[in-house]
Amino acid sequence: MQTIMSETLLLEQYRNFPKELQIAVSSYFELLSQNYNLYVNQAFNLNKTRQLGGLEGKIKVPENFNEPIEDFADYM
């Protein structure tokens, strides 16, 4: 089982890295962040806008929809 490093320990190790490695870690973190945002946008369709009338013609309402239901005649 993989454990997650605490933020404090992660930051401490980052600060102990040489400058070149800090730059590489920062670049990698930025790449991960961009990929995560892209994944979230695709997974939840956050950039997709809804269009009015998207279900037009897909739902049919019968002509007698508003007429009384015979089975309930005893209750009316």
Backbone torsions as a table, in degrees:
resi	resn	phi	psi	omega
1	MET	NA	132.6	-178.7
2	GLN	-88.3	133.9	177.8
3	THR	-100.9	153.5	179.2
4	ILE	-96.4	130.5	-179.8
5	MET	-71.6	139.9	179.4
6	SER	-66.9	154.2	-179.7
7	GLU	-60.0	-38.7	-179.0
8	THR	-63.6	-46.6	-179.6
9	LEU	-67.1	-40.0	179.0
10	LEU	-61.7	-46.1	179.1
11	LEU	-64.9	-39.0	179.3
12	GLU	-63.7	-43.9	178.7
13	GLN	-66.5	-39.5	178.4
14	TYR	-59.7	-43.8	-179.2
15	ARG	-66.3	-25.6	179.9
16	ASN	-84.0	-11.1	178.4
17	PHE	-71.0	152.7	171.5
18	PRO	-65.7	158.0	-175.4
19	LYS	-54.6	-41.6	-179.2
20	GLU	-61.5	-40.2	180.0
21	LEU	-72.3	-34.6	175.9
22	GLN	-61.6	-40.3	178.8
23	ILE	-64.5	-43.4	179.4
24	ALA	-63.5	-42.0	179.2
25	VAL	-65.0	-43.0	179.0
26	SER	-62.4	-42.0	178.3
27	SER	-63.8	-42.2	179.3
28	TYR	-65.0	-40.3	178.5
29	PHE	-62.9	-41.5	178.2
30	GLU	-63.6	-41.3	177.8
31	LEU	-62.4	-44.9	177.6
32	LEU	-60.1	-42.3	-179.4
33	SER	-63.5	-43.4	178.7
34	GLN	-64.1	-44.2	179.7
35	ASN	-64.8	-38.2	178.7
36	TYR	-65.1	-44.5	178.7
37	ASN	-62.6	-39.4	177.7
38	LEU	-64.4	-43.4	178.7
39	TYR	-61.2	-45.8	-179.2
40	VAL	-63.1	-44.0	179.2
41	ASN	-61.2	-40.8	-179.5
42	GLN	-73.9	-41.0	-176.4
43	ALA	-66.1	-36.5	-175.9
44	PHE	-110.7	9.9	178.9
45	ASN	49.2	46.2	-176.6
46	LEU	-69.6	-23.5	-179.4
47	ASN	-93.1	-3.7	-177.7
48	LYS	-84.6	131.0	178.6
49	THR	-102.6	145.2	178.6
50	ARG	-82.2	147.7	177.8
51	GLN	-113.3	137.0	176.0
52	LEU	-64.8	140.4	177.9
53	GLY	80.5	17.0	-178.6
54	GLY	-63.5	-26.0	179.3
55	LEU	-103.5	9.3	-178.2
56	GLU	-59.0	130.4	179.3
57	GLY	83.7	-4.1	-178.5
58	LYS	-97.3	-14.7	179.6
59	ILE	-120.6	125.5	-179.5
60	LYS	-108.7	128.9	176.2
61	VAL	-104.6	124.4	-178.4
62	PRO	-64.8	154.1	-178.8
63	GLU	-59.5	-34.5	-176.4
64	ASN	-92.6	24.2	-174.8
65	PHE	-58.2	-41.7	-176.0
66	ASN	-89.6	-1.8	179.2
67	GLU	-76.8	153.2	179.1
68	PRO	-62.5	147.9	179.1
69	ILE	-88.2	127.9	-176.3
70	GLU	-58.7	-36.8	-177.8
71	ASP	-63.5	-22.2	-179.3
72	PHE	-99.4	10.3	-177.3
73	ALA	-59.6	-34.6	179.5
74	ASP	-66.5	-22.9	-176.1
75	TYR	-94.9	-4.6	-176.6
76	MET	-100.0	NA	NA
